[in-house]
Amino acid sequence: MMIWLWDVNRKILRCRDVLDTIERRVSVPALAPSSPLLKACPVKGDCQKDVPEACNISAVNTARAILSPMAESIPAAEINAAAGILLSPSATGAVSSSIAAAGNHSAVSLLSPHAGALFCYYILKLFRAEDTVIHMDKLISSKQNIQHVPESYILPPERRPGKVVIPSSKCIPVIDLHGNTNRQELVQRIMKACQEFGFFELTGHGVPEDLMHDVLKVANEFFQLPSEDKVNFYSDNTWKKCRLHSSIDYDQEKVHFWRDNLRLPCHPLEDLVEEWPNNPARFREVIGNYAIRVRELSLLLLDLIREGLGLASGYFEGDLSETHLMNFNYYPPCPDPSLTLGLPKHSDPNLITILNQGAISGLQVLKDEQWLALVPTPNAFVVNIGHTLQVISNGMLRSGDHRVVTNAYAARATIASFIHPSIDCQIQPANELIIKRCSIPLYKPFPYIEFMRNYIKDTRDGDPVLKRYELSQAQA
Ligand SMILES: O=C(O)CCC(=O)C(=O)O
């Protein structure tokens, strides 16, 4: 269920903000579960099926009713007085009959503006309570004691991982960043891995072991918090940068995937850290330190790749590497991993991804039509190339297809750190590269924002994302 609230200027508001504004101004008495007002409330009385619509209609009107009197700065004493009236049985009777007579959303206008404001406040509180239940139910980590994979998570047979035994080996190149004294050689090794696999493991990267462990510990702790402590971050809006959600595009997809995800924007850190969770208490400090280290590392790797491509110094700086997002993935144990996936086959949309996957395996990389299961190297990062770098390199580097399988025994937490272009960038094969190599462009230019829109839909539906941007020989 999505509740949209507008203020009188048609600015979209969040239910949480409206409640916070009111709570900051006045101390509103708690509504007892036995309160007659609860019985009068138009939301609770409706059957489950009708709830979303009832909420939508009344939410829009109640928010307007709340905010106009609030904007007129009603003294706190008057609101509290209204509370007394509204909570009395006679006022409740008036509310009930006005609801019955005029329909849910008109009830407010039949009360005094002050009482109306308070009435709306309680309704919003109830919406929020319902938000908590409905949203948090979507998180796979909220489901207790799952004995069977629910129908909505079972993939069609051709998309299932099945029971096939997949070779587990050190199957992607391992590159030691600081063990390679010769920069030229390091660049060549990275380029080879990005051409052949689109993936490599990175050791000797300089991020302290303790920090690598700590971030995963804090991420695990976050997912284990009770629902009430996480609900404020929940959002189904795929464009929201700071959000908790489940699967990929829960409300739009045909089949769900077995992962919960907290996504955080990370750059510039000082402007964004306030939006992050502050529970667990160490969250912002630990994740903030990590975000800085991992961004520096990503930019260093991009610079080595730039050198390998023969592009001008600073090519990836500025808008092209402006956005830094972190994905905290959480894959609870699954009763039958052969039926579902943590994440389906996909390549990342961005330039470069650095994954901290801890000690539990689950990531698989597609190479020559075969899925290779990665056995994590202790304290190594997994690095992979995204679609954007494939396009800029005009296909010289490949974005590696990968997927995540679940397991029946242990929850797996991972942290993927993505460097993206800013949403206003135009993406295309680098001109200098085309000229230098006398090649023809393999992709047409596209706005990153449009690409991201297609990316979300195509990944959810299992369709090839770059296809629509490919140029045939004749078009190039
Ligand atoms: O969790 C993993 O192993 C991979 C995560 C991933 O592919 C992603 O976040 O896009």
The ligand as a MOL file (V3000), in Angstrom:
LIG
                    3D

  0  0  0     0  0            999 V3000
M  V30 BEGIN CTAB
M  V30 COUNTS 10 9 0 0 0
M  V30 BEGIN ATOM
M  V30 1 O 25.2890 -10.3190 -2.5240 0
M  V30 2 C 25.9740 -10.6650 -3.4540 0
M  V30 3 O 26.7290 -11.6390 -3.4440 0
M  V30 4 C 25.9020 -9.8690 -4.7530 0
M  V30 5 C 25.0950 -8.6280 -4.6470 0
M  V30 6 C 24.7100 -8.0320 -5.9650 0
M  V30 7 O 24.8770 -8.5930 -7.0110 0
M  V30 8 C 24.0700 -6.7000 -5.9640 0
M  V30 9 O 23.8610 -6.0970 -4.8920 0
M  V30 10 O 23.7620 -6.2190 -7.0930 0
M  V30 END ATOM
M  V30 BEGIN BOND
M  V30 1 2 1 2
M  V30 2 1 2 3
M  V30 3 1 2 4
M  V30 4 1 4 5
M  V30 5 1 5 6
M  V30 6 2 6 7
M  V30 7 1 6 8
M  V30 8 2 8 9
M  V30 9 1 8 10
M  V30 END BOND
M  V30 END CTAB
M  END
